[in-house]
Amino acid sequence: MSGTSGTSGTSGTSGTSGTGIVVGPDSTAGGSDINRPLLISPGTTPIENLPETLPVFPGQAWPGLAGAGWPTLPQAKSRDTDWELSKFVTAVLGEFVQQSIGTTQPRTWSNLLDRDNDKYDETGTQKELEELRSLIDYRGAVFDEAMAQRAGMLTYMRGILNFTENSHPATYRLCMLAFKFAEFQDMYWKRVFQRPRPSRIDPAIIPPIEVPGHSAYPSGHACEGMMVALTLEQVLPATFVPTGTAEAGPLRIMARRIARNREVLGLHYPSDTFCGFKLAARAMPLFLSAPTVRGKPPEPSTAAAAPVPPEQEWPQDPVTLAKGKPNEIVAVGGNTIHPGGLLSAARAEWA
């Protein structure tokens, strides 16, 4: 009813779009959207010399003659913070798909995985199905958690750090961008590899919820969860995740837990999960290179000013994959980030 969970309203963040009548300083009753009807309002001075006994007031349209001399406000361009978040995230995807890393064999979003070397191993599917069968007994213990994480992955990540869209707006936007960039990629690769869900092969796996229609490999929850974890590692002070400890830190542990719960529900093979982690690790350099994230170098200025020490991307620990498989390097660190970018703004919120 309050709209805080997002289930009862359009955005769920402000509470103005929930069901029923909402009363507050920035809301209108009944509807799902704020609206401002401006019709004909009576003036304050009655019309003189009319025969009626009750006063008659002239109608006033907005702004009427009074608005003729009003100055315009000093703002020429719209601001990113004015955008509805979902539309802002969609717009910035256009930046991500234009980024490339390296010169000899540039890496772009569409070649982060290799169609041959990174495809799933069909010969190992039966062994994976045996593991998924053994996980069925754990469904009762994890079901409520897994269902909450189904659409509320960021809610769990935020719970570790106790931040909201209002308390840390730049951090929140950065996480939403990381999530959407990861989702964009994992959906692309799912369509490339076309791996059937476990329950389409083994009827014993029958999941307790409806199986998504898109294919299994790589796991979207694994890719998106790890992408958000890696992004937050770039935001938080280094004392929170010291070098060499990230794999045992709360962010990556939560990302792995979210992904593992999808396996317990019978929606993913373990190899789906590891491919999702791999994709997130490889995507981080592209994500950080986007101008909206990294910021743009300041314009040259002739005015003398004290030099500001530049901030830099921090090195990050490799991501551990399956036992016996090499860790996936997160190839970031050392690149300059600039004021005006979301990463710099997000770090300032935690300083």
VENVENHU-V658977 format. One line per field, one symbol per residue. burial: + if it has 9 or more other C-alpha atoms within 8 Angstrom, else -. A space follows every 10 residues. Layout:
burial = ???
//
This chain:
burial = -++--+-+++ -+--+++++- -+----++-- -+-------- --+--++--- ------++-+ +--------- ---------- -------+++ -++-++--++ +-----+++- -+-------- -------++- -++-++--+- -++--+-++- --++-+++-- ---++--+++ ++++++++++ +++-+++-++ +-++--+++- -+--+-+--- ----++++++ ++++++++++ +++++++--- +---+++-+- ++++++-+++ ++++++++++ ++++++++++ +++++++-++ ++++++---- ---------- -++-+++++- +------+++ +++--+++-- +++++++-+- -
//
